[in-house]
Amino acid sequence: MATLSQAQAQSTPKVLVYTATAGYRHDSIPTAIEVLGDNAQKYGVEFTFSEDKSLFTDENLATYDGVMFVSNSDEVLDSSGQEALQKFFQSGGVYTGVHAASACLFNDTNYQQAVGALFDYHPPIQDATFTRLNDSHPATADVPDRWSFQEEVYYFRSNPRDNGAVVIMSVDETSYVDNGTSTGNYPSMGDPHPIAWYIDQPLSSQPLAEGVSKPGRSFYTSLGHLNSTWQNETFINHVMAGLKWALDGGSTKAYGVGLVGGSSATSSGQSATSTTGGGSATSSAGGSASSAASSGSTSSAGHAIQLDRRSMGLGIGMVGAVGVGVGLVL
């Protein structure tokens, strides 16, 4: 995995974090947004957070190196958005999915190829022991061989390996009670039980657009249901290292390759714009935010972000800092 200095020597990759839901909504979404924002500078990534499906156009996606879907549900994109996302993947764009990112866009074959497999069901949340299958991949290098905590154990509608996935984390199926019910008669998801995986050359990128030399990588983890999980340093590194591995495949403009992505370098002092319902706020290291529509704000550790009360369901409970290099589009 490239170091922070190596990444910034070229350009800081820009990632659109999409948390829209059309069905079940996880109450850990605001925590996920906060945690990702807090870790943006540490991992050398610039995030934009949104639940606005109208951002999924050819022109807008072309400004990002990657998309990260976090705990989505059901049909969170219309047909034009799905087509734009497909073109993004074919242009070298990177995909990362967390938890219920596999529980959306069930009718979009291209999205299924990007995520690897779609969610079927999970037993009630309970203690479970997850097992590391690969100790060299960045996403699992710092994960214990046996990692026990309270989580939803996901079952899938297909085997992600059929989409080129390499499974790097499984679960000890004797460590929990599987009393859930499948939603249909699906093929085997393979053995060992897939929990997290990566895809080096996703089928979603095919055929590559003209002028694209390599496909963008894909990473997915089914972990991340609870707020407490998002506050766990091992989990945070698991997600962020998986994202960085995907980006460091070097298929986008941030790395001098491809047709999509950011192409201007950023630094620790760069400000980021956070678009709200009535204006914008800027945050930077040691600075504060102001907004033409100062309808509400939160701040911590010298960082501040302006939040409009019309925050499209992100939740009144969203509090805390959003780190340098982070934009919020609502």
C-alpha positions as CSV (number, residue, x, y, z in Angstrom):
1,M,0.0,0.0,0.0
2,A,1.3,3.4,-0.9
3,T,2.3,5.7,1.9
4,L,0.5,9.0,2.5
5,S,3.5,10.9,1.2
6,Q,3.6,8.8,-2.0
7,A,-0.1,9.4,-2.6
8,Q,0.1,13.1,-2.0
9,A,3.1,13.3,-4.3
10,Q,0.7,12.6,-7.1
11,S,-2.7,13.7,-5.9
12,T,-5.1,13.0,-3.1
13,P,-7.7,10.6,-4.3
14,K,-11.3,11.9,-4.1
15,V,-14.0,9.5,-2.9
16,L,-17.8,10.0,-3.0
17,V,-19.3,8.3,0.1
18,Y,-22.9,7.4,-0.6
19,T,-25.2,6.6,2.3
20,A,-28.7,6.8,0.8
21,T,-31.3,4.3,1.9
22,A,-34.7,3.4,0.4
23,G,-35.6,0.8,3.0
24,Y,-34.1,-0.1,6.3
25,R,-31.8,2.6,7.7
26,H,-28.9,1.9,10.0
27,D,-28.6,4.3,12.9
28,S,-24.8,3.9,12.6
29,I,-24.7,5.9,9.4
30,P,-24.0,9.3,11.1
31,T,-21.2,7.6,13.1
32,A,-19.8,6.1,9.9
33,I,-19.7,9.6,8.3
34,E,-18.1,11.1,11.3
35,V,-15.4,8.4,11.6
36,L,-14.6,8.4,7.9
37,G,-14.3,12.2,8.0
38,D,-12.0,12.0,11.1
39,N,-9.7,9.6,9.3
40,A,-9.6,11.3,5.9
41,Q,-6.3,13.1,6.4
42,K,-4.6,10.2,8.2
43,Y,-5.1,7.9,5.2
44,G,-4.6,10.6,2.5
45,V,-8.1,10.6,1.1
46,E,-10.6,13.4,0.4
47,F,-14.3,12.4,1.0
48,T,-17.5,13.9,-0.1
49,F,-20.6,12.6,1.7
50,S,-24.0,12.5,0.0
51,E,-27.4,10.9,-0.2
52,D,-28.3,12.8,-3.4
53,K,-28.7,10.3,-6.3
54,S,-28.7,13.2,-8.8
55,L,-24.9,13.3,-8.2
56,F,-24.6,10.1,-10.2
57,T,-24.0,11.6,-13.6
58,D,-21.1,11.1,-16.0
59,E,-19.8,14.6,-15.4
60,N,-19.9,14.5,-11.6
61,L,-18.6,11.0,-11.1
62,A,-15.7,11.8,-13.5
63,T,-14.3,14.1,-10.7
64,Y,-14.0,11.2,-8.3
65,D,-11.4,8.4,-8.0
66,G,-13.7,6.1,-6.1
67,V,-17.2,5.6,-4.7
68,M,-17.9,4.1,-1.3
69,F,-21.3,2.7,-0.6
70,V,-22.1,2.5,3.2
71,S,-25.1,0.7,4.7
72,N,-27.4,1.4,1.8
73,S,-30.8,-0.4,1.2
74,D,-32.9,-1.2,-1.8
75,E,-33.1,0.9,-4.9
76,V,-30.9,4.0,-4.1
77,L,-30.2,4.9,-7.8
78,D,-32.5,5.4,-10.8
79,S,-31.6,3.9,-14.2
80,S,-29.6,7.0,-15.3
81,G,-27.6,6.8,-12.1
82,Q,-26.9,3.1,-12.6
83,E,-25.7,3.8,-16.2
84,A,-23.4,6.6,-15.0
85,L,-22.0,4.3,-12.3
86,Q,-21.3,1.6,-14.9
87,K,-19.5,4.1,-17.1
88,F,-17.5,5.2,-14.1
89,F,-16.3,1.6,-13.4
90,Q,-15.5,1.2,-17.1
91,S,-13.4,4.4,-16.9
92,G,-11.1,3.1,-14.1
93,G,-13.3,4.1,-11.2
94,V,-12.8,2.3,-7.8
95,Y,-15.5,0.7,-5.7
96,T,-15.6,0.1,-1.9
97,G,-18.7,-1.3,-0.1
98,V,-19.3,-1.5,3.7
99,H,-22.0,-3.6,5.4
100,A,-25.4,-3.2,3.8
101,A,-23.8,-1.9,0.6
102,S,-24.6,-5.4,-0.6
103,A,-28.3,-4.9,0.2
104,C,-29.1,-2.4,-2.5
105,L,-29.5,-2.2,-6.3
106,F,-30.7,-5.9,-6.5
107,N,-31.7,-5.5,-10.1
108,D,-28.4,-4.0,-11.3
109,T,-26.1,-6.7,-12.6
110,N,-23.2,-4.3,-13.0
111,Y,-23.4,-3.2,-9.4
112,Q,-23.5,-6.9,-8.3
113,Q,-20.3,-7.5,-10.2
114,A,-18.7,-4.5,-8.4
115,V,-19.7,-5.5,-4.9
116,G,-19.2,-9.2,-5.5
117,A,-22.4,-10.7,-4.1
118,L,-25.7,-9.4,-2.8
119,F,-27.1,-9.8,0.7
120,D,-29.6,-12.6,1.4
121,Y,-30.2,-12.6,5.2
122,H,-28.6,-12.5,8.6
123,P,-29.5,-14.2,11.9
124,P,-30.3,-11.9,14.8
125,I,-27.3,-9.8,15.9
126,Q,-25.2,-11.7,18.4
127,D,-21.6,-12.4,19.4
128,A,-19.7,-14.1,16.6
129,T,-16.0,-14.9,15.9
130,F,-14.6,-13.8,12.6
131,T,-11.5,-15.5,11.2
132,R,-8.7,-14.0,9.1
133,L,-7.9,-15.9,6.0
134,N,-5.2,-13.6,4.7
135,D,-2.6,-11.8,6.8
136,S,-0.8,-9.9,4.0
137,H,-3.7,-7.9,2.5
138,P,-3.7,-4.4,4.0
139,A,-7.4,-4.7,5.0
140,T,-6.6,-7.8,7.2
141,A,-2.9,-7.2,8.1
142,D,-3.9,-5.8,11.5
143,V,-7.0,-7.9,12.1
144,P,-6.7,-10.7,14.7
145,D,-6.7,-14.3,13.5
146,R,-9.9,-14.7,15.5
147,W,-11.9,-11.5,16.1
148,S,-15.0,-11.8,18.3
149,F,-17.6,-9.1,18.7
150,Q,-21.3,-8.4,18.3
151,E,-22.3,-8.3,14.7
152,E,-24.8,-9.3,12.0
153,V,-23.4,-12.3,10.1
154,Y,-24.3,-11.8,6.5
155,Y,-25.4,-14.6,4.1
156,F,-25.3,-13.9,0.4
157,R,-27.3,-14.8,-2.7
158,S,-24.3,-16.0,-4.6
159,N,-20.6,-16.9,-4.3
160,P,-18.5,-13.7,-4.7
161,R,-15.7,-15.8,-6.0
162,D,-17.7,-16.2,-9.2
163,N,-17.2,-12.5,-9.7
164,G,-13.5,-12.8,-9.2
165,A,-13.4,-12.1,-5.5
166,V,-10.7,-13.3,-3.2
167,V,-12.2,-13.9,0.3
168,I,-9.9,-12.6,3.0
169,M,-12.2,-12.9,6.1
170,S,-14.6,-15.6,7.1
171,V,-16.5,-16.5,10.3
172,D,-16.5,-19.5,12.6
173,E,-20.0,-20.8,12.0
174,T,-19.9,-22.6,15.4
175,S,-19.6,-19.3,17.2
176,Y,-23.2,-18.1,16.7
177,V,-26.6,-19.5,16.1
178,D,-27.9,-19.4,12.5
179,N,-31.6,-19.1,13.0
180,G,-32.2,-16.7,10.1
181,T,-34.3,-17.4,7.0
182,S,-33.2,-17.1,3.4
183,T,-35.2,-14.9,1.1
184,G,-35.1,-17.3,-1.8
185,N,-33.5,-20.5,-3.3
186,Y,-30.0,-19.2,-4.1
187,P,-26.8,-21.0,-5.2
188,S,-24.1,-21.7,-2.6
189,M,-22.1,-18.7,-1.4
190,G,-19.1,-21.0,-1.2
191,D,-16.8,-22.2,1.6
192,P,-15.3,-20.8,3.7
193,H,-18.2,-18.4,4.5
194,P,-17.4,-15.0,2.8
195,I,-17.3,-12.0,5.1
196,A,-14.9,-9.6,3.4
197,W,-13.1,-9.8,0.1
198,Y,-11.4,-7.9,-2.7
199,I,-11.6,-8.0,-6.5
200,D,-8.5,-7.0,-8.4
201,Q,-10.2,-6.8,-11.9
202,P,-14.0,-6.6,-11.4
203,L,-16.3,-7.7,-14.1
204,S,-18.2,-4.4,-13.6
205,S,-15.3,-2.6,-15.4
206,Q,-15.7,-4.6,-18.6
207,P,-15.5,-3.6,-21.3
208,L,-12.9,-0.9,-20.4
209,A,-13.6,2.5,-22.0
210,E,-11.3,3.6,-24.8
211,G,-8.1,5.1,-23.3
212,V,-8.4,3.1,-20.0
213,S,-5.4,0.9,-19.4
214,K,-6.5,-0.9,-16.2
215,P,-9.7,-1.5,-14.2
216,G,-10.4,0.0,-10.8
217,R,-10.2,-2.4,-7.9
218,S,-13.1,-3.4,-5.6
219,F,-13.2,-4.0,-1.9
220,Y,-16.1,-5.1,0.3
221,T,-16.7,-5.9,4.0
222,S,-20.0,-7.1,5.4
223,L,-19.0,-5.9,8.9
224,G,-20.1,-2.5,10.4
225,H,-23.6,-2.8,11.8
226,L,-23.2,-1.1,15.2
227,N,-22.0,2.3,16.2
228,S,-19.6,0.6,18.6
229,T,-18.0,-1.2,15.6
230,W,-17.4,2.0,13.8
231,Q,-15.7,3.3,16.9
232,N,-13.3,0.3,17.0
233,E,-9.8,1.1,15.7
234,T,-9.3,-2.3,14.3
235,F,-12.5,-2.0,12.2
236,I,-11.6,1.5,11.1
237,N,-8.2,0.4,9.8
238,H,-9.9,-2.7,8.2
239,V,-12.2,-0.4,6.2
240,M,-9.7,2.4,5.4
241,A,-6.9,0.0,4.4
242,G,-9.3,-1.8,2.1
243,L,-10.3,1.5,0.5
244,K,-6.7,2.6,0.2
245,W,-5.8,-0.8,-1.4
246,A,-8.5,-0.3,-4.0
247,L,-7.4,3.3,-4.8
248,D,-3.7,2.3,-4.9
249,G,-4.4,0.1,-7.8
250,G,-3.6,3.3,-9.6
251,S,-6.4,3.3,-12.2
252,T,-7.5,7.0,-11.9
253,K,-6.3,10.5,-12.5
254,A,-5.1,10.9,-9.0
255,Y,-2.4,8.4,-9.9
256,G,-1.9,9.8,-13.4
257,V,-3.9,7.1,-15.1
258,G,-7.5,6.7,-16.4
259,L,-10.3,8.9,-17.4
260,V,-11.8,9.7,-14.0
261,G,-10.6,11.1,-10.7
262,G,-9.0,14.1,-9.0
263,S,-5.9,15.5,-10.6
264,S,-4.9,18.4,-8.3
265,A,-2.8,17.8,-5.2
266,T,-4.1,18.7,-1.8
267,S,-2.3,19.4,1.5
268,S,-3.1,19.4,5.2
269,G,-4.0,23.0,5.0
270,Q,-6.5,22.8,2.2
271,S,-10.1,23.7,3.0
272,A,-13.1,21.7,2.0
273,T,-16.5,22.9,1.0
274,S,-19.6,21.4,2.7
275,T,-22.7,22.1,0.8
276,T,-25.9,22.6,2.9
277,G,-29.4,23.5,2.1
278,G,-28.8,27.2,2.1
279,G,-25.1,27.8,1.8
280,S,-21.6,26.4,2.3
281,A,-19.2,26.0,5.1
282,T,-15.5,25.6,5.0
283,S,-13.3,23.7,7.5
284,S,-9.6,23.4,7.7
285,A,-7.0,22.4,10.3
286,G,-7.3,24.5,13.3
287,G,-10.0,26.6,11.7
288,S,-13.7,27.1,12.0
289,A,-16.7,27.1,9.7
290,S,-19.1,29.8,8.8
291,S,-22.1,29.6,6.5
292,A,-24.5,31.9,4.8
293,A,-27.2,29.7,6.1
294,S,-26.1,29.1,9.7
295,S,-28.9,26.9,10.7
296,G,-26.8,24.6,12.9
297,S,-23.3,23.6,13.5
298,T,-21.1,21.1,15.4
299,S,-17.4,21.2,16.2
300,S,-14.7,19.3,17.8
301,A,-10.9,19.4,18.1
302,G,-10.5,22.5,16.1
303,H,-12.6,21.3,13.1
304,A,-16.1,22.5,12.4
305,I,-18.8,21.8,9.8
306,Q,-22.0,23.5,9.2
307,L,-25.1,21.3,9.0
308,D,-28.5,22.3,7.7
309,R,-31.5,21.0,9.6
310,R,-32.8,19.6,6.3
311,S,-30.1,17.0,6.3
312,M,-31.9,14.3,4.3
313,G,-32.2,11.8,7.1
314,L,-28.5,11.9,8.2
315,G,-30.0,12.3,11.7
316,I,-30.2,14.9,14.4
317,G,-27.7,12.7,16.2
318,M,-24.8,13.4,13.8
319,V,-22.3,15.2,15.9
320,G,-18.5,15.6,16.0
321,A,-15.7,16.6,13.8
322,V,-15.3,16.1,10.1
323,G,-11.7,16.1,9.2
324,V,-9.6,17.9,6.7
325,G,-10.4,17.2,3.1
326,V,-14.0,16.3,3.6
327,G,-17.1,17.7,1.8
328,L,-20.7,17.1,2.8
329,V,-23.3,17.3,0.0
330,L,-26.9,17.0,1.2
